[in-house]
Amino acid sequence: MTPPDPNLTVALALVEDIGSGDLTAALIPESTLAEATVISRENAVLCGAAWFDAVFQQLDPRISIGWQAADGDRIAPDQLLCTLRGPARPLLTGERTALNFLQLLSGVATLARRFADEVAGSGATILDTRKTLPGLRLAQKYAVRCGGCQNHRIGLFDAVLIKENHIMAAGSIHNAIVAARQRHPGVTIEVEVESLAELQEALVARPDIVMLDNFDVAAMVEAVKIAKHQVKLEASGNVNFNTVRQIAATGVDYISIGGLTKDVRAVDLSMRFKLQNQLSSGLAGDGQQR
């Protein structure tokens, strides 16, 4: 799985953090070399190596990074993830930004893997949404795939999703679907419905996907019976670890979860440093920048 180009996102993050210069790293002699290791503190799924690497490549291409794990791998507490070697100043300068990317994206991948495991064998596919952190959508959607789930549309440009306000403006569900077909031939058309009656109306206009918005389980089962072999069905709303397996068992094709990218918790990782004069003596400093 190829990650999106991280360079622009990383460049903006470095400008945000460094500004006119790293005042603290400047206290270290410029010639000082260092070695650093990154370890995991908990069970997780790794994601974000490309962003981590890009931070140090942009700061100083002399820094080398050797990975012992890859994106999508399940990792365990105290597992060595990578080793870095190079000038101490840029290693220290880049530590927090690099870890921010790695911890956040690993958090997304870890949450996605938990949901994917919950519905394994059901036939349902877990999807993300557009509820992403601004500027990090492609990164987070890549992390979702690393965790075993799939992407809904990337943005407003690659699929049509007709929701309540669009329906109101168009006059009806039928009118909105027909207009979308005429204006965007060949593009996936999805419509959101809030009742079985609206589902019946949508089916007449033949969208590609119908989103069942906040349907209870009984209504989902009935919707699957009604729409069988006509359209794909997507369940959305109030999905959590207590409900997702039951929702998958109704027979819906997709389950979308905004929390995959919106409510993510960063994975606990740690970077430990040894400066050049410590490498030979074996003395280690394991402080982590705040």
Secondary structure as GFF3:
##gff-version 3
##sequence-region A 1 290
A	DSSP	alpha_helix	7	18	.	.	.	ID=ss1
A	DSSP	three_ten_helix	25	27	.	.	.	ID=ss2
A	DSSP	beta_strand	33	40	.	.	.	ID=ss3
A	DSSP	beta_strand	44	45	.	.	.	ID=ss4
A	DSSP	alpha_helix	49	59	.	.	.	ID=ss5
A	DSSP	beta_strand	64	67	.	.	.	ID=ss6
A	DSSP	beta_strand	74	75	.	.	.	ID=ss7
A	DSSP	beta_strand	80	87	.	.	.	ID=ss8
A	DSSP	alpha_helix	88	118	.	.	.	ID=ss9
A	DSSP	beta_strand	125	127	.	.	.	ID=ss10
A	DSSP	alpha_helix	137	146	.	.	.	ID=ss11
A	DSSP	beta_strand	160	162	.	.	.	ID=ss12
A	DSSP	alpha_helix	164	170	.	.	.	ID=ss13
A	DSSP	alpha_helix	173	183	.	.	.	ID=ss14
A	DSSP	beta_strand	189	193	.	.	.	ID=ss15
A	DSSP	alpha_helix	196	205	.	.	.	ID=ss16
A	DSSP	beta_strand	209	213	.	.	.	ID=ss17
A	DSSP	alpha_helix	217	227	.	.	.	ID=ss18
A	DSSP	beta_strand	232	236	.	.	.	ID=ss19
A	DSSP	alpha_helix	244	248	.	.	.	ID=ss20
A	DSSP	beta_strand	254	256	.	.	.	ID=ss21
A	DSSP	alpha_helix	259	262	.	.	.	ID=ss22
A	DSSP	beta_strand	269	275	.	.	.	ID=ss23
A	DSSP	alpha_helix	276	279	.	.	.	ID=ss24
###
